[in-house]
């Protein structure tokens, strides 16, 4: 059972440059509540509600920084991206733990029945508990040193 019950923080990874040479910051919002984790990111959020890059699930784009924010380097960002990709929306798993261990997905095995527990893949959403070590990692990440317009 987790000892961390709530996380609500914004992190800033660093800055990049647009093709025109304008610097912008890249952020992520981490929210963990009632055992459910959501993470979303924004590249260069603007007060207008627009952004200079992508927004949402940007974990694959966390590269090519001109400067890193305090507490971050490329290795730490890649570790964060790995956690993001694995645990984001942990409460919306289509496969049981046995099916996940076998690599069975809706795309590869739609509605297959698990030999161990009888669950039909994709028949309902399953919550996968996040290990306490992952929650501690997220909780200890440095808060953003700048306030974004939005994330």
N, C-alpha and C positions, 0 to 999 in steps of 0.2 A: 504494500500500500504506500502511496506517495505521501511524503511529508509536505510537499509544495502543493498548495491548492489553487493558487492564482498567480498568473504572470500577465502583465500588461505593460509592454515597453516598446519603445522605438530604438533601433540601433542604426548607426550611420557607419558605412564601410569605408567611405573615402570619396574622392572626387575623380571625375573624368572630364574630358573635353569633347565638345561637339565638333563637327567638321569645320565649323566656323571659328573655333578656338575659345568658345565660351565654356567656363568651368561649371559643373553641376555636381551635386552630391547624390549618392545612392543610399536609400534607406530600406529598412524592413520593419514591419510592425509584427510583434509576437504577442499572441493572445492565447492564454491557456486558462480555461474555466470549466468547471464541472467535468474534468477529465478529457476535454476536447481541445486540441491544438489547431490553431489557424495561424498561418504566416503569409503575409503578402508584402510585396516590395514596390518601390517607385524610384524611377531614375529621373532626377531633376524635377521634383514636384513644384508647380507654380501656383501662386495665389489665385490665378484665374480658374483653377481646377484642372488645367491641362498639365502635361509634363514634357520634359525634353527627351525622354526615351520611352521605355516600356513601363507598364504597371501590372501588378498582379503576381503571377507565378514567374518571377524573373531569376530564379536560382541558377539557371544555365548561363545567365549573362553577367555573372559576378566576376568579371575578369577585366584586364586592361585599365587598372586604376593609375592615375597620374600621381596621386598622393593618398596615403591611407589615413583614416581617422585614428585618434588615439586608441591604442589597445588592439588594433587590427593590422594584419599583414595578409598576403595572399594565401598562405597556408591556413590561417585561422578562418579566412573567408570560405575556403574550400571545405573545411570541416563543417562550418555552419551550413553550407549548401547541401552537404550530404545529410545532415540532420533534418533540414527542411524537406528534402525530397523523400526521406523515409517516413517522417512522422506527421507532416502536414495532413490534416483531415483524418487523423487516426480513428475517428468515430464513424468513418464511412468506408469500411473495408467490405468488399464483396465476397471475399474468401475466408474460410475458417483458418485457424492457425496451421492445421495439417495441410490444407491446400496451398497456403502461402509457402510452407516449407518445401513443397513439391514444385513450386513455381507455376501453379495452375492459376490462370486468370480467366476472366470472362471471354477475352478474345481467343484464348487457346482451348478452353474447356467449358463452354457455356452450359450452365445447369447440371454440371457433373455432380454426382453424389459422393460425399467424402466416405471412404471406406471405414474410417475410425469413428466418426461421430454422427454420420448420416445427414449432415448439412448439405443442402443443394446450393452450389455456388451461385451467388447473385440473387438468392431468394429474399434476402433482407440485408440491411446494413448491420455490420458487426463493429463494435468498438474494440480496438486493440489498445491495451493499457500501455502507457508510455513508461519506460523504466525510470526510476527515480534518478539515476545517474544522468539521463538526458535532461530531465527537468532541472536538476542542479546546474548543469552546463548552461542551459538557456537562462536561468535565473541570474547567473554570475556574469553574463555578457555585459559589456559596458553600455550604459545608456548613451543615447545620441548626445554629442556635444553641441549640436545645433538643433533648433526647432524647425522642422519642415512645415511647409504650408499644409500638407496632408500626406498621409501614407495609407 
